[in-house]
Amino acid sequence: MTRHAVLLPLLQDVPAGTSVQADGLWESVRSADGLHATEHLALPELPVLAHRASTAETVAIVPAAALSWHRVQLPAGTLRGGWRSSGAGRLRNILEGLLEDQLLDEPAQLHFALPPHAKDTAPMWVAVCRQQWLRNHLAALAHAGHRIQAIVPEWAPSDDASGLWCTGNDHDAHWVWINDQGVHRRPWDGHSPPALPDEATQGPVWAEAPLAANAEHSLQREVQVQPRAQRLLDCSHSPWNLAQGELTPSHPGWGSLRQSLVSLWQAPAWRPARWAALALVLVQLLGVQGYAWWAQQQLAQRRTALHNVLQTTFPATTVVIDAPLQMERAVASLRQSGGNAARGDLESLLAALGGSENFEPLMHTGPAQAAMEFVAGELRIDALPLSPEPVEALRRQLADVGYTLQAEGNRLRLRATTP
């Protein structure tokens, strides 16, 4: 999936909707697979996306200079409601109360974000930035056609010291390291040895290309070159998401699911699986179409055979509409012309009942006088005191000789079973 990692510029508040044309430096990194940078732009104006593809996603990166980090211990039960319920206002009030003495701006003008999987059973880091500044830049991104997937910090505290970075350029360079004490930034003139604590230089050291040689000379140790574009793209995969509180997505679960599905569909590592799935679908479609064609051919052959049998047996039949029904009627007509009753005639139905040993007891049970009626091939017998057991026995016996018996209250209905 195409990913845009955009580092927000350090601008003062500007009216929402006009940030696209505001002065400042927007850094945008584009990646076709989300892992490797393919384009890096640094422009004073945020360019409008030429193609606003629904599959492209944008991750907004809040620069380190725009964030402050504060360690707090929340009261037990504070996170029970979280940001997405009626407890959001209570949670914000608690954070404002805990951080009021540590903040330079009015708490009402600030945006707060908690770490991923936050629990109020232990101290945690809270990210703080100016609310209006963040809103304006998010509005600028949306106006430029970006679909914002997440808001992440450029750096975030970590329990494990992960190394030292030298970022910026010859005129604005900084040393950055992170640990369980927070995010640490030291300005550097680009030449003199930096005043860094020993713990900061214990791990690996990375530097952006313009500063790599001077950083290696100043530290007197090997420095790994990390392109700035790749570092920003790596930042976009941070587990942090500052889109909390009033910036919480309406349906974060569906967004995460959609992102996972799109990643699965477009990730290069899953290309063989996608081809296999496509081949399987095509085979299934071809198989279904082939079976449907074969079934139609078989049905047509059987229909033709029935037509041939009907017209061969009864040459007088010139138009075939329903071969089985026409054949049944022709056979019944032959029987009647030869003096033989058809299976659906009154004589045949009475003979079937009379030949059943289970019908005689029903006719002599109780004082009621049975009444018979023959309508359209169906014999109806009314006013019988019926009970389930004898009727079921009679039904089974008649079914064996090709007749269907139904009981409705005190009425029996008998007709020849349709083939």
N, C-alpha and C positions, 0 to 999 in steps of 0.2 A: 504494500500500500504506500502511495506517495505521502511523504511526511514533510511538513514545513516546521522547522524549529526557529522561532523568532525571538531574538533577544530584545526586550522592550528598552527604548531609549530613556535616559534620565532627563525627562522634560518636566517643566512645571505644568500645573493643571491648565488645560485648554478646553474650550467648549467641546462637548461630545458631538461627533458627526463631522468635525473639521480637522481631526487629528491626522488625517491622511496627508494634508498639505502642511502640517506643522513642521517647524525647523527641528532638527534632531537627527540622530543616527539610528537607523533601523538596521539590524543585522538579521538576515534571513538565510537559513541553510535548508536546501531542498535535498531530499533523498528518495530514490525510487523504491527502495526496499526497507527504509526505516533504519538501516544499519550503517550504510556507507554514504558519505556526503558526495553529492554530484554537482552541487552549485552553492556558491557562497557569495552573497551580496551584502554590501554595506552602503546604504543610501540615505540621503537626508530626507527623502520622502518615501512613504510606504507604498510600493507599487500595487496597483489593483490586479488581481489574478485575471489572466486572460481567459482561462477555462476554469470555471467554478465546479470542478468535478466533485460529485457527491462522495467519491471514495477517498479523496484527499483529506488529510487531517492536519491540523495546526496545533502545535504545542507552544504556548507562550512562556517565555523564560524571564523571570524577574531577576534583574541584575543584583549582584551581591550588595552594591552600594545602596540599593533601594529597600533592603530588608534589614530588620533587626531581629535578633534571636533572644528569647527570654526563657529561663528555666522556672517552671511553676509546679506546684503540687495542688491538684484540684481536690476539693472535698469529695468524699465518697458519695456516689450516686449522681454526680454532676453530668456524666456522659450517658445516663440512661435514656434521655430523650434525644440527644445528639442535635445536629444542626437542622435536620429535616422534619421536625415535629414542633409541637407547641413548646418544647423545652429550649428552642433556639434562643429566644430572648433571655431566658434565665441563664443559659450558658454564657452568652455574651456579657451580661451584667457581672457574672462572677469573674470572667477574664478581665474586664475593665477594672474591677475592684482590686484584683491581685496585682495588676501591672500598672496601676495608676502612678505610683511613685517612681517607676522605672522609665516612663514614657515622657518624651519631650513635647509631643503634640497632645491635643485633646483626644481622649480615647474614642469619642464619638466619630472622629474624623479618620479613624484607622480601621484597617481590615485585619482580622485575626484568622490564623489557620493552625490546626492541630496536626500532629504527625499521623501517618497511616497506622491504623489499628491501635489508636490511642486507648489507654486504660487509665482510670483515675486511681489505680492502686499504687502508682509509682510516679516520681517526678517526670515531667516531659518538657520538650521544647515547644515553644509557641512562636510561629513566624508572624511578624507584624510589618505592614507597609501602609502607605497612605491610600485610603480608600478611593478618593476621587481620581487620583493619579492612575490607579489600576483600572478603574471603570472607563476612563477616557481612552486608554490604550486598547482595552478590549473592544470598545466601540469602534475604534479605528480599524482594528483587525477585521471585525465583522463587516464594516463598510467596504473593505477592500476584497471581500469575498472569501475570507478564511472561515472555516468551520472549526472552532476551538474545541479541541479534545480535552485538554488539561492545562493547568497553570502550574509551573514547577519553579523551584528556586534554582538559581545558578549554582549555588553551593548550599549544603545543609549539614548540620552537625552529625557526627557519626561516632558510635562507641569505639570503632576501630580507626586508628590513625592510618590513612590510606596513602600518604605521600605529600609531596610539595609541588606546587605549580607556580610557574612564572608566566604571567599573562599580560597582555596589553601591547604597547609599542615603545619605541625609544623615548617618547615624550610623556607617556602615561603608563608606566609599568607597575605591577604589583606582585608580591609574593603572597600566595594563598595556601593555607593548610587547614585541615579540619580534624577535630577529635571530639571527645566527649565533653569538652569545655566550650565548644561552639565553633563558629567560623572565624578564622583569623586572617586579616589582610594587612600587609605592610607595604607602603609605597617604596619604590626603588628608582634611583636615578639612572639605572641602566649600566653603571660602571663600577662604583665602589662596592666593596663586599657588603652584603646585606647583614643587618643585625637581627639574626634569627635565633630562637632558642634551639638547644641541641635536639630536642624531641622532633622539631620540624624537619631536620635534615637526616634523620635516621633511616627513613624509607626511601623509595625511589623518587626521583625528581623529573618533572616534565616541564618543558618550556615550549612556547609557541615559536615558530620559525624565526621571526625577526629578533628574538631575544635569546635564542639558544646558545649562540657562541659566547656572548657576554655572560650569560648565566653560568655556563660551564667554566669560564675563566675566573669568575668571581668566587664560585664555590670550590674550585679546584677539585672537581669530581665530574664523573660522567653524567650527562643530562640527556634524557630522551626527548626527541622532538615530537610534539603532538600538534597537528594542525588545529587552528582555532575552530575551523568549521566542524571537525570531527568531535572536538570537545563539546561544542554547543549541541551537536546531535546526541552525544552521549548524555548530556544533561537532560534532554527531553525524555529520557527513559527513567528519570528519577521516580522512586516510589511515592514521593510527596505529590500532593495535588492541593494547591492553594484555593481551588474553587470550592469554597466552603461558605457557610452562612448564607448571606443574600446572593452569593454567586453559585450556590449549589445547583447542579442541573436538575431539571424536573424529573427526569427518568434516568438516573445514573446507571441502573442495572441494565436497561436496554441499550444504553450507549456502550457499556463495556462488552455486552454480548455482541453487538454489531461490530465493534472494533475487533474482537476475537475472530468472528466469522470472516470479516474482510481480510484480516491478516492471514488466516488459514487459507483463504482463496488465492491470495497474491504472493505469499512468501515463496522465495525460490526453493527453499528446502522441501516444500510440499508439492513442487511441480510434478514429480512422478506420481504421487498419490492423486493429484487432480486429473492427470491423463488417464490413470487407471479407472477413476470414477467415471470419467467421460466415456471411456471405452465400454465400461460395464453398462452404462445407461443406453448407449447405442446398440449394444448387443441385445439388451432387454427389449428395446423398441423394435428392432428388426425381428426378434423372436416373436413378439406379440403380433406384429403385422403378418408374419409368415403363418402363424397358427390361425389367425383370423381368416386369411385367404384359404388355407386348407379346410377349415371348418365350413366356410361358405361353399367350397367345391363339393364337399361331402353332402351337405344339405341339398344342394342343387341336384346331385346324382340321385339321392333318395326320393326327392320330389318327382324327378323325371321317371324313376322306376314305378312309383305309385300311379302316376298318370298313365304309363304304358299298361300296367296291370288293369286299371279301370277301363281303359278304352279297348283292351283286348278281350276282357271278360264281358263287358257290356258295350258292344259296338254302337248302340243307339246313343251313347253319351258323346256328344260332339264338343261341348264346352266344359272344361275342367276348371272348377273354382276351388272346391274343397274335396279332394279325392276321397279321404276316409269317410266323410259324411255322405257323399254321393254314392259311394259303394254300399254303405250301410242301408241307405234308402232303396237302392236297387235290389239288394238281397231281400229286404222286407217286402218289396213289391212282388218279387218272384214267389216268396212264400205265400203271400195272400192269394196270388193267382193260382197257386197249386193247392190251395186249401189248408195250408200250414200257417199257424199263428206265429207272428214275430215275437221276439223276446220282450218287446215293450208293449205287446197287446194285452188286453184285459184277461184273456184266457190264460196266457202264459204267466201273468202275475198271480192269478188265483191258483193256478196249478202249483206254482212255487210255494205259495203259502200253505196250500192243502197238503203238500208233500213234506211239510216241516212238522216234526213231532213236537216242537216247542210252541207252535201257534195254537193248537187245539186247546190247551189249558187256558189261554188268554180269552178265548171266545166264551168260555163257560165260567168265568170268574165274576162274581157279583151279580146284582140285579139289572145292571145297565144293558140296554139294547144297542148293539153296535150298528153304525150306519156306514155304508160304503159309497165312495164317489171315485169315478175314473175321469181324469182330466189330463189331456196332453201327455199320455204315456206314463202317468203317475196315478197309483192307486192310493186313496186316502180312506182310512178306517177311523171313525170317531167314536167317542163315548165308551172307551175301554178303560177299565181300572188297571192302569199299568204300574208295575213295580220294576226297579232297575234290573234285578237279576234275570228274570225271564226274558225281558226285552233284549238284554245283552246276549243271552244265549241264542235267541232267535236271530239277532243281527249277524252273529258269527256264522250261523248255519246257512243263512241266505247269501252271505258274502261268498261262501265256498262255491255256490252254484251261479254266481254272476249277478247278484241283485244287491241293491243298496237300500237299507232300512234306516229310517230316522224316526225318532220319537220326540214329539212336542206336546207336553202336557198329557192329555188323554187321547192324542191322535198319533196314528202310525202312518208313515208315508213310505211307499215302496215304489222303486223304479229300477229298470235294468241298468246295470253299471255301464257307464260309457267306456269303451275301450281306450 
